[in-house]
């Protein structure tokens, strides 16, 4: 019987398929709890001087990407401070034409947040076509 090694928050440390599933579930559960604590589902970002919204797309994209590494999964637990404090590194991209999830965006902003005693965290934010609303797309660690 193979036992999964977990940190003190219950996040799997390994790299098996079971570990990835554990981290994906951890991220989805984290977002569910975050939404209970933040029913408006948005946080004011100082750099943009506007709100960044959290939607199902945010949870889905982040759980898929961040679950691939323990450190990215752990980074998600700093979601509120990442959304508040991330700054643009001047990297604004065109949405990928072949990506259905990015079709709704006019721009994709690549932002960074430097977390003390942790490292750099990448926040990807999509800007909705028309309204210009900022939507959190993905959170991962910058290695």
C-alpha positions in Angstrom: 0.0 0.0 0.0 1.4 3.3 -1.1 0.8 6.2 1.4 0.7 9.8 0.2 3.0 12.2 2.0 1.2 15.4 3.0 2.3 18.7 4.5 0.6 20.2 7.6 -2.2 21.7 5.4 -2.9 18.3 3.8 -1.2 19.1 0.5 0.4 16.1 -1.3 4.2 16.5 -1.6 4.8 13.8 -4.3 4.5 13.6 -8.0 2.2 10.6 -8.6 -1.2 10.9 -10.3 -2.8 10.5 -6.9 -0.7 13.5 -5.6 -1.9 15.6 -8.5 -5.5 14.7 -7.8 -5.0 15.5 -4.1 -3.6 19.0 -5.0 -6.3 19.7 -7.5 -9.0 18.9 -4.9 -7.1 21.0 -2.3 -7.2 24.0 -4.7 -10.9 23.6 -5.5 -11.7 23.3 -1.8 -9.5 26.3 -1.1 -11.4 28.4 -3.7 -14.8 27.2 -2.3 -13.8 28.4 1.2 -12.3 31.6 -0.2 -15.6 32.4 -2.0 -17.5 31.9 1.3 -15.1 34.4 3.0 -15.2 36.8 -0.1 -18.8 36.6 -1.4 -18.2 39.6 -3.8 -15.6 37.3 -5.5 -13.2 40.1 -6.2 -10.2 41.8 -4.6 -9.0 45.4 -5.3 -5.6 45.4 -7.1 -3.4 48.4 -6.3 -1.5 48.2 -9.6 -4.6 48.2 -11.8 -6.5 50.5 -9.4 -9.5 48.2 -10.0 -11.0 44.9 -9.0 -9.8 41.5 -10.1 -12.7 39.0 -10.2 -12.5 35.4 -9.4 -14.8 33.1 -11.4 -15.2 29.4 -12.2 -12.6 29.9 -15.0 -10.1 31.1 -12.4 -10.6 28.0 -10.2 -10.6 25.6 -13.1 -7.5 27.0 -14.8 -5.5 27.4 -11.6 -6.4 23.9 -10.3 -5.3 22.4 -13.6 -1.9 24.2 -13.7 -1.0 24.8 -10.0 -1.7 21.2 -9.0 1.2 20.1 -11.1 3.6 21.3 -8.4 3.5 21.4 -4.7 4.9 24.9 -4.5 2.3 26.3 -7.0 -0.5 24.6 -5.0 0.9 26.2 -1.8 1.0 29.6 -3.6 -2.7 29.5 -4.2 -3.2 29.8 -0.4 -2.0 33.4 -0.7 -4.7 34.3 -3.2 -6.0 37.4 -1.5 -2.6 39.0 -1.1 -1.6 38.0 -4.6 -4.7 39.6 -6.1 -4.1 42.8 -4.0 -0.4 43.2 -4.6 0.6 41.7 -7.9 2.1 44.1 -10.3 2.5 44.0 -14.1 5.9 43.3 -15.4 4.9 45.1 -18.7 4.0 41.8 -20.2 0.6 42.0 -21.9 -0.2 39.3 -24.4 -2.8 38.7 -27.1 -5.1 35.9 -26.1 -4.2 32.6 -27.9 -6.5 32.3 -30.9 -6.8 28.5 -30.6 -7.7 28.7 -26.9 -11.5 28.7 -26.3 -11.1 29.8 -22.7 -9.1 32.9 -23.8 -11.5 34.0 -26.6 -13.5 36.3 -24.3 -10.4 38.4 -23.4 -9.0 41.3 -25.3 -5.7 41.2 -23.4 -3.8 38.8 -21.1 -1.7 40.5 -18.3 1.2 38.6 -16.8 1.8 39.9 -13.3 4.1 39.0 -10.5 3.9 39.0 -6.7 7.1 38.6 -4.6 6.1 36.8 -1.4 8.6 37.2 1.4 10.2 33.8 2.4 8.4 32.1 -0.5 9.5 33.5 -3.9 7.9 34.9 -7.0 4.3 34.0 -7.9 2.8 34.6 -11.3 -0.7 35.9 -11.7 -2.3 35.7 -15.1 -5.2 38.1 -15.5 -7.5 38.3 -18.5 -9.2 41.5 -19.5 -12.8 41.0 -20.8 -13.5 42.2 -24.3 -15.9 45.2 -24.2 -16.2 45.7 -20.4 -12.5 45.6 -19.6 -13.2 43.7 -16.4 -10.1 41.9 -15.0 -10.6 38.2 -14.4 -8.1 36.1 -12.5 -7.0 33.4 -15.0 -4.2 31.4 -13.3 -1.8 31.4 -10.3 1.5 29.5 -10.4 5.0 29.8 -9.0 7.8 31.2 -11.0 10.7 28.8 -10.7 
